[in-house]
């Protein structure tokens, strides 16, 4: 009997025992990543509960379970409905944070940024004073929405004044450290990124987010040229992955790391597995780079399909816009400015943006872009010989 089947048997028994036992069971399942069972338990619990704030909390919990399962389209629809129904005269920032996180998980970045503006300035000020931890979590998630739109410096600036609010609880403190580390790793500040990532504590985070701790440490290591160590760290995160998005993101990160080392066949396999994963929201940078790897391997038809996936699955993202330009360039000769822009973007996603004079490229393989003279568009130098 599988773990999930056993959990459903226990759920059936608990249904006859009342809401308290059922609620404890739902929480137990969620903490252990038994998302389907937790979703069922929260659903039954909501049916048994009267309408009110408790009902809202259960609806939000269901949305969280749907996100963890990778059912992003349904989760986004329900998030929108809950946001419309939330009272506008009370601080409900713990709900706002969960719903904003769901919108980001579904690739609705601008909508997530705009969501708190549904509340008046006075209500938002009250939430900031009364619920500093939840306010900080919303702002941390907003930074993710911003950098997915390509607004990296703005994302970092948004985090600049959160230290006091984040200090109220371990989750926000370590969450802030990791978000800053992720951004800095992609902006070329590898040493600072590594220091921040090492300062974050796994004990501060829910088990479902332990994978992201290791992913961020991996990105920080990659940004100082330690790709082999970065791969080990990302593999640790892959081991801890509990959410669908974490499983897929691990594959894309491994693909990016292998690509940065010039190991294109291995990178292609990781990217392909990531593209085929059931979670298909966000991730345009992985799909874009998959296309670049395929192009470097002279598999141009597949490369075009990968770039199209980047457009379709994560259309709001910076990487999707780059994919659009990338596709246009396959029809003609790229300009020098266009080539420079592609190089800048790709170096960021491969952690090759060097602003500190770090020792990069320990394996002797450049992650830069060279001109493919036959077809007139970018190709990794390691693709030949």
N, C-alpha and C positions, 0 to 999 in steps of 0.2 A: 504494500500500500504506500503510495507516494505521500510526501509531506503535505501537498496541497489537498489530496483526497482526505487525509486524516484531519486536516484543519476544517474541512467542510463537514465532516462527521461531528466534530466538536461543536461547530457552529450550530448545526441542527439541534444538538442537545441544549445549547445555551439559549436558543430561541424560547424554550419553555421555561427559562429561569428568570426572565425579565431583563429590562434595559441595563441595569448596573453590571451584571455579569457579561452581557453582550458588549457593552462599551469597553470593559476591561479586555475582553478577547480581541476586539477590533484594534485596540491600541497595541496589544501584544503582537498581533500579526503584522501591523504596519512597521513596528520597530524591527522586525526580523525580515522584512522584504517580501512577506507573503501578501502581495498587493491585491490579487484577485479575491482572496478570502477576506482581507480587510475591507475591500470595496463592498463585498456582499454584506458584511456585518454592519458597516456604517449605513448602508442603504436600508436594511431592516430596522436598524435603530432609529433612523429618521422617520420611517413609517410609524413607529411606535411612539414617537415623541410629539408633544404639542408644538404648534407653530410658535416662533419667537426666536430669540437670540441663539438658543440651543439648536434649533433647526437650521439656522444659517451656518453655525459651526460645523454641523454634520454635512451640509451641502458642500462647504469648502473642503472638508476632509475627503469627500468623494472625488472632488476635482483633483486633489493632490494625488490620490490613488490612480486616477486615470492618467495623469502626467507621468507617474512612475512607470506605468505599464506601456507608455509610448502612444496612448490613444489621444493624440494631441488635438485633433480636429474637434472631437466631442468635448474634450476638456476646455478648449477655448470657447466654444459655444456656451457651455455652462458658466464659465467665468464671466462672460459678458452679461449673462442674465442675472447673475448674483450681484455684479457691480451696479447694474441698473436698479436693483431692488434694495441695496443697502441704504439705510437712512443717511441723510445728508447733514443732520444736526447732531451727530455724535461721533466720537472718535472710535473707529473700528479698524485701526491700522493693522492689527494682526491678521484680519481678513484681507485687507488691501494687499498686504505683502504676499500672501499665498496666491492671490489672484493675479497680481502683477508677475510673479514668478512663472505662473502658468502661461500667461500671454507671451513671455519671453521664450519659454520652452517651445511654444508653437511658432516662433519666428515673427511675432507681431510686436516688433520693437517700438515703433512710434506710438502704437496704441497703448503699450505698457507705460511709456513715458508720460502720455497724456492722462492716464487713468486717475491719478491723485487729484488732477485739476477739476474733477467732478465735484470736489468739496471746496467750500469757500476758504478764503485765506485765513479767516478766524478759526475755522474748524481744523485746518492744517496746523496752525500755530498751537492750538490746544493739544493736538495729537503729538506734536513734537515735545511739548512740555510734560504731558501725562504718560506718554508711551514712548520714551526715548529709544528703547531697544527695538521696538517694532518699526519706529521711524527710521532708525539706522539701517535695518534690514531692507526696507524699501529702497533707500538710497543706494545701498550696495548693489541691489538688483538693477537699479536704474543705470548704474555704471556699465553693467553687462549689455543692456540694451544699446547704450551709446556706442560702445566700442564695436558692437556688431554692425552698427551703421557706419563705421569708419571714423567715429569721433573720439579717438583715443585720448587726446589731450583733455578734452572736455570731460571724459569719464574719470580721468585721474583727478581733475580739479574738483569734481563732485564729491570725491571721497575725502578731500583735504580737511574738512571741518568736522569730521565725524568721530574723532578719537574719544572725546568725552562721553558722547552718547553711546558709542560702541563699548565703552569700558564697563557698562552696567551689567553685562553678562558675557559668559565665555563664548557663546555662539556668535555674537556680533563682533567681539574682539578678534577672534580667529578668522571669521568671515571677512572682516575688513582687511586683515593682513594678507589673506590669500588673494582677494580681488586686486589689491594694489600690486602684489607680486606678479600676478598674471599679466597685468597691463605693462608693468615695467620690463618684464621679460621680453615682451613684444616691441618695446620701444628702445631696446638696446642697453638697458641698465641692468645687466645681468647680476652683478655683485649685490646690488641693493635688492633685487628680486629674490635672490637666493637667501639672503639674510632674513627677509620678511617671511618667506615660505617656511624656513626652518623654525621661526619663532611661533608659528601657528601650532595649536595642540589638537591632536585627534580627539582627545577626551572632551573638547569643547563642542564638537560637531556631532550631529546625528549619524548613526552608523551608515545611513544611506548616502552620506556625503563624504565618507572617508576616502572614497576613490578620488574625489576632486582635490583633496589634500595632496595626494601623490602625483596627480596630473600636473598640478601647479609646481610642485617641486621638480618634476621632470622638465617642464618648460624653463624653469629658472636654470637648471643645470645645462640644458641645451644652449641657453643664451650666453653661457660662458665657455662654450666649446666642448662640453663634456657629454657628447651624445651617447656614448656607451652607458654611462651612469644614468643618463636621462631615460634610456630605454628600460633599464632595470627598475627605475622608479615608476614609470608608466605601467610596466607589467605588474608591479605591486598594486597599483590602482585598479588595474583590470581584474585582479584577484578579488578585490573588495567591492567591485561594482555590483550594485543591487538594482539600480534603475535602468530602464531601457536606454535612456540617453547616455548614461555613463558607459554602458557596454559599447555602444556605437562610437562614442567619442574616444574611447581607448584605441579602437582600431584606426581611426583617422589620425590620432596622435602618433601611433607607431608608424603609420605610413609617412607622415611628415618627417619623423626622425630618420627613417631609413632613406628617404629622399634626400635629406640634408647630408647624408653620408655617401650619396651617389649610388646606393644599392637599389636600383630602379625596379628590378624584378620583384624583390621583396616588398618594396613600397607599393607597387601595383597590386600585389595580393592583399595587403592590408586595406588599401583604399577600396578595392573591390568588395571585400567582405563588409566594410563599413557601409558602402553604398547599398548593399543587399540586405542590411539589417532592417528589422521591422520598424525601428524608429527612424523616420525619414524627414523630420523637421530640422531646421537649422543646418549647420555643417557645410555651408557653401564653399568655405575655404578648402575643406577636404576634397570636395568634388572638383573644384577648380584645379587643385594640384594633381589630382588623379588624372585629369585631362592632360595636364602638362607632362606627366610621366608617360602616359600613353603616346602622346605626340613625340616625345623623345625616343620612344621605342618604335617609332615609325608606324604606329597604329592609328592613323589619322581619323578614320571613320569613328572608332571607339572614342577617341579624344573629343570629337565634336559632340558625341552623345553625353559624355561626362560633363562638359561645359554647359550643355542644355539642362542637365539635371540640376546643376548649381543654380541656374536661372529659375527653374520651376519649383524646387523644394524650399529654397530660402530667398525668395525674390527681393525682400527689403534690404538684404545685407550688402555690405561693401563688396564682398567677394562675388556676389551675383552680378553686380554692376561691372566688375572687372571681367567676369565671364562673358558678358554681353559684348564688351569691347574686344575680348579675345576672339570671339566668334567672328566679329566683323573683320578682324585683321587676317583671318584665314582666307578672306576673299581678295585681299590686296596687300601691297607692301606697307609695313608699319613705318611710321615716322620715328625719328630719333627720340622725340619727346615721349611717344607712346612706349617705346622700348624701355626708356628710363623709368617710366611709371610702373610698368610691369615688374621691372627689376626691384624697385623699391617695395612694392606690395609683396612680392614673393619672398624677398629677404626677410620681411617682417614675419611672415607665416612660417618661415624655416629658421627663425631666430638668428639670422645673419646680420642684423642691424647693429653694427659695432660703433658705439659712441664712447666706449671706455678704454679702448686700446687693449681689450682682452685678447688672450691667445685663442683665436678661432680655429676651426678646421683642423683638429688634431689628426684626422685621418688623411689629410692631404687632398681632400675633395672639396671643391668650391660649390656652394649652393647658388651661385649667381646664374645669370642668363646670358647665353651667347646667341649670336645670330645664326639661324639656319639658312645658309645661303641658297639652298635649293628651293625652299618654299617661302622664305621671307618672314618667318615668325619664330618666337623664342624656343630654345631647346636647351636642356641641361647639358653641360659640357661632358658629363660622364656617360652620355648615351652612346658615344662612339669610343671603342677601345676600352 
